[in-house]
Amino acid sequence: MQFLSISRRRTEQFTDAQFAALAEAESQRVRTLYSEGLIRQIWRRGDQPGACIVFEADSEATVRELLASFPLGAAGMLEIIAVIPLNPYPGFFPR
């Protein structure tokens, strides 16, 4: 099952230097989850610092565990705004 997560960086609580210190570790964690097939797509948000990620997982709880495993998540530097389960679009089904 796929899930969409929407997160933002807690820029009001942490400095740019604190985010920068974890940037490489964060990128490596994303690459690992992508190579394992757990992250399907990821985008940086255009409206504020943060990300939108499409996960392949068996439950919302698993997605939340994965988000908490990111260095920024583990450091409390991310706010998880939403984790949304996604269903197939019915317009593509045979009639």
Contact map, one row per residue, 1 for C-alpha under 8 A:
11100000000000000000000000000000000000000000000000000001111000000000000000000000000011100000000
11110000000000000000000000000000000000000000000000000111100000000000000000000000000011100000000
11111000000000000000000000000000000000000000000000001111100100100000000000000000001111000000000
01111100000000000000000000000000000000000000000000011110000000000000000000000000011111000000000
00111110000000000000000000000000000000000000000000111110000000000000000000000001111100000000000
00011111000000000000000000000000000000000000000001111000000000000000000000000001111000000000000
00001111100000000000000000000000000000000000000001110000000000000000000000000111110000000000000
00000111110000000000000000000000000000000000000111100000000000000000000000000111100000000000000
00000011111000000000000000000000000000000000000011000000000000000000000000001110000000000000000
00000001111111000000000000000000000000000000000000000000000000000000000000001110000000000000000
00000000111111110000000000000000000000000000000010000000000000000000000000001000000000000000000
00000000011111100000000000000000000000000000000000000000000000000000000000000000000000000000000
00000000011111100000000000000000000000000000000000000000000000000000000000001000000000000000000
00000000011111110110000000000000000000000000000000000000000000000000000000001000000000000000000
00000000001111111110000000000000000000000000000000000000000000000000000000000000000000000000000
00000000001001111111000000000000000000000000000000000000000000000000000000000000000000000000000
00000000000000111111100000000000000000000000000000000000000000000000000000000000000000000000000
00000000000001111111110000000000000000000000000000000000000000000000000000000000000000000000000
00000000000001111111111000000000000000000000000000000000000000000000000100001000000000000000000
00000000000000011111111100000000000000000000000000000000000000000000000000000000000000000000000
00000000000000001111111100000000000000000000000000000000000000000000000000000000000000000000000
00000000000000000111111111000000000000000000000000000000000000000000001100000000000000000000000
00000000000000000011111111100000000000000000000000000000000000000000000000000000000000000000000
00000000000000000001111111110000000000000000000000000000000000000000000000000000000000000000000
00000000000000000000011111111000000000000000000000000000000000000000001000000000000000000000000
00000000000000000000011111111100000000000000000000000000000000000000011100000000000000000000000
00000000000000000000001111111110000000000000000000000000000000000000000000000000000000000000000
00000000000000000000000111111111000000000000000000000000000000000000000000000000000000000000000
00000000000000000000000011111111100000000000000000000000000000000000011000000000000000000000000
00000000000000000000000001111111110000100000000000000000000000000000010000000000000000000000000
00000000000000000000000000111111111000000000000000000000000000000000000000000000000000000000000
00000000000000000000000000011111111100000000000000000000000000000000000000000000000000000000000
00000000000000000000000000001111111111100000000000000000000000000000000000000000000000000000000
00000000000000000000000000000111111111110000000000000000000000000000000000000000000000000000000
00000000000000000000000000000011111111100000000000000000000000000000000000000000000000000000000
00000000000000000000000000000001111111100000000000000000000000000000000000000000000000000000000
00000000000000000000000000000000111111110000000000000001000000000000000000000000000000000000000
00000000000000000000000000000000111111110000000000000011100000000000000000000000000000000000000
00000000000000000000000000000100111111111100000000001111000000000000000000000000000000000000000
00000000000000000000000000000000010011111100000000001111000000000000000000000000000000000000000
00000000000000000000000000000000000000111110000000001110000000000000000000000000000000000000000
00000000000000000000000000000000000000111111000000111100000000000000000000000000000000000000000
00000000000000000000000000000000000000001111100000111000000000000000000000000000000000000000000
00000000000000000000000000000000000000000111110011110000000000000000000000000000000000000000000
00000000000000000000000000000000000000000011111111110000000000000000000000000000000000000000000
00000000000000000000000000000000000000000001111110000000000000000000000000000000000000000000000
00000000000000000000000000000000000000000000111110000000000000000000000000000000000000000000000
00000001000000000000000000000000000000000000111111000000000000000000000000000000000000000000000
00000001101000000000000000000000000000000001111111100000000000000000000000000000000000000000000
00000111100000000000000000000000000000000001100111110000000000000000000000000100000000000000000
00001111000000000000000000000000000000000111100011111000000000000000000000000000000000000000000
00011110000000000000000000000000000000000111100001111100000000000000000000000000000000000000000
00111100000000000000000000000000000000111110000000111110000000000000000000000000000000000000000
01111000000000000000000000000000000000111100000000011111000000000000000000000000000000000000000
01111000000000000000000000000000000001111000000000001111100000100000000000000000000000000000000
11100000000000000000000000000000000011110000000000000111110000000000000000000000000000000000000
11100000000000000000000000000000000001000000000000000011111101100000000000000000000000000000000
10000000000000000000000000000000000000000000000000000001111101000000000000000000000000000000000
10000000000000000000000000000000000000000000000000000000111111100000000000000000000000000000000
00100000000000000000000000000000000000000000000000000000111111110000000000000000001110000000000
00000000000000000000000000000000000000000000000000000000001111111000000000000000000000000000000
00000000000000000000000000000000000000000000000000000000111111111100000000000000000000000000000
00100000000000000000000000000000000000000000000000000010101111111110000000000000001000000000000
00000000000000000000000000000000000000000000000000000000000111111111000000000000001000000000000
00000000000000000000000000000000000000000000000000000000000011111111100000000000000000000000000
00000000000000000000000000000000000000000000000000000000000001111111110000000000000000000000000
00000000000000000000000000000000000000000000000000000000000000111111110010000000000000000000000
00000000000000000000000000000000000000000000000000000000000000011111111011000000000000000000000
00000000000000000000000000000000000000000000000000000000000000001111111011000000000000000000000
00000000000000000000000001001100000000000000000000000000000000000111111111000000000000000000000
00000000000000000000010011001000000000000000000000000000000000000001111111100000000000000000000
00000000000000000010010001000000000000000000000000000000000000000000011111111100000000000000000
00000000000000000000000000000000000000000000000000000000000000000011111111111100000000000000000
00000000000000000000000000000000000000000000000000000000000000000001111111111000000000000000000
00000000000000000000000000000000000000000000000000000000000000000000001111111100000000000000000
00000000000000000000000000000000000000000000000000000000000000000000000111111110000000000000000
00000000111011000010000000000000000000000000000000000000000000000000000111111110000000000000000
00000011110000000000000000000000000000000000000001000000000000000000000110111111000000000000000
00000011110000000000000000000000000000000000000000000000000000000000000000011111100000000000000
00001111000000000000000000000000000000000000000000000000000000000000000000000111111000000000000
00001111000000000000000000000000000000000000000000000000000000000000000000000011111000000000000
00011110000000000000000000000000000000000000000000000000000000000000000000000001111100000000000
00111100000000000000000000000000000000000000000000000000000100110000000000000001111110000000000
00111000000000000000000000000000000000000000000000000000000100000000000000000000011111000000000
11110000000000000000000000000000000000000000000000000000000100000000000000000000001111100000000
11110000000000000000000000000000000000000000000000000000000000000000000000000000000111110000000
11000000000000000000000000000000000000000000000000000000000000000000000000000000000011111000000
00000000000000000000000000000000000000000000000000000000000000000000000000000000000001111100000
00000000000000000000000000000000000000000000000000000000000000000000000000000000000000111111100
00000000000000000000000000000000000000000000000000000000000000000000000000000000000000011111100
00000000000000000000000000000000000000000000000000000000000000000000000000000000000000001111100
00000000000000000000000000000000000000000000000000000000000000000000000000000000000000001111110
00000000000000000000000000000000000000000000000000000000000000000000000000000000000000001111111
00000000000000000000000000000000000000000000000000000000000000000000000000000000000000000001111
00000000000000000000000000000000000000000000000000000000000000000000000000000000000000000000111
